[in-house]
Amino acid sequence: MTWWCTGVRWRVGGGPALGWYGEGKGERESPLAFGDVLAFRAVGGRRCLGVWRGGRRTPCPAGAVLSGRGTRAQCAECAGIDRAHSVAADTMADDPRPYHVYLAWFGSGMVKVGITGVGRGSARLLEQGAVAFTWLGRGPLMAARRAEELLRSALGVPDRIPYAQKRAVRAALAPAGERAAELATAHATAVALAGWPESLERLPCEVVDHAEVFGIEGGTRNGTGSGAEVGRLGGVGAVVSELVEGGVVMGTLVAAAGPDLHLVERRGRRLVVDTRLLGGWQLEALGKAEGAAADVVSSVPVKPVKEAPALQGGLF
């Protein structure tokens, strides 16, 4: 039975897990625990994962082969179907489900606005790697959309922050109190704006912090003998730029945020694996003997991460 990786999944109240899809077998997950050693090889070529819609996956009709560099495990045709039926495409104006408007914090001066279905809880914030967040409002989709646009135009708050920027500041975050204070100031400014949609209920500022869930603060020595410290990044050295046939990834998992897995390799390098690159690959676990061999190290292409100091002052 062939299982194709679908990337990292997050569940509210739980940690990260790798998702898998087997045609005719559905979906499954493999929970990831900080302190575990990940050691796998990419095999079988990268294939389009098709379209996920209504809680089920429809296989790609063309069985398209994909490049190892793309962060989306879909061919152009399947990606187009996804976009045509997404909330972001504004093709669901009559959607009866309630939506949350939120403010998410990724670093000092890096606050974004967004919307997510109330039924999803805070899963979307975990998937984006939001270090902290607060709800702003709740209501119909189009009212949530208008509030999102109001904040973008009136306050200059973006609705997207590139992952490269998020991971560049992740190892040098402001303390939790400063994160909460910046969100509280942004929240107070946002809910006081004129033009707030009447059908959107304002919600109080209640900051939720994900630093502990992500393992990016604190720090305890793991028991695997690797010497890596779990729960403290200690810097970000390189990020995987693509997977290649036969390429190996190996290291101790010390943290995870959004799609990023933070590993410490045997020789001490701190490596980020953007799991969007894993989607569409078969990942073959290394055997115990191979994984224990001193000369076995990660062999996939990487690029350096330019760490950026946290911005001073913030947006508000």
Steps between C-alpha positions, in 0.01 A plus 500: 500500500636841398455794736573854381592770751256793521713719731451607860160513664410678821218421738380745765613366837758269342837518333608462138458185293605393152203429275484215248271405213455156348279469195204288599612504864429862594703715738708424807737684734833435674535714817831683540662540842773747591818310577435228241753437225355536151686304233347441157577481129282646222411234240262431215497845343268781602136473395204738507277433803180597321224707661385494862138605517216426742711276722618270222781494245444463127811360327666701225348372172833544319718350774724801437869492594617810690824689555668453835526877557135604511330549836164389361457129431252556217513532125362817340164337422436373854626825655257691279208290625605565859524875445161516327331353808702671773387768745795713387362511145177668619291246308304398812311819582192300606694278741271470807777403742627756757856630474754644742715804425835479678825686560811278494848586631814351341767742628531858624334721240372191314125488562256383235121485469310202368179299512426136575190288543372493858469124472875467450584668830862616507631230263566758227723700737705189582532421128632851431753488782342788694697537824204679660155616393170646613154494350358832380149415390251235395232505235402423139770446239453824309491708820825334606645580158401868533664522842816342362513757220427783746804410708722465195404839360462702822788358704730352239480154658584235237301184439813302407850472643747283305626188680859609440437809715327297771783251540766776482379650831385182672824444693502853651145569613385771735388373845144373539391815683614720212325277248176525692534876543553558128194291415291676766593841356421383147169353615392822677586705191318262266169472687484881538512562124204665331339285233496176701241270335173498698452124465847424638505449877801657670684254723716586805878482485606159633855427390592136439875424486634203304868520597475199731295298251757573229792423732675825414551619857615338823732204453554153640771252413360207304564138579610380158869557556528750217576790735235718336292723724126468453294817520768755414598582143843647570514634146397392153787405269354367176171405338436213259446652154371186326472126531666277243471132419704308757566811707532442877376721783623413849500683832343538845169685503529787749212727394228548238298802389251507214644283222856525633676221689815614683766229517844483656725280290764261634779750431314787665353682200152637562283411202146608413287262295208679334262205488309648208794361300428149633151490352470254212808295594527151642724525807692184577619468860869424539577169667657503847839395369506758222372777727766420759785508248729795573530600133124524436391865502238712324572504126227726357565848356486779759533877509611727786248681718582861566386558854347840555486686831152569629365835382485780754186688582248284318210609287289677761 
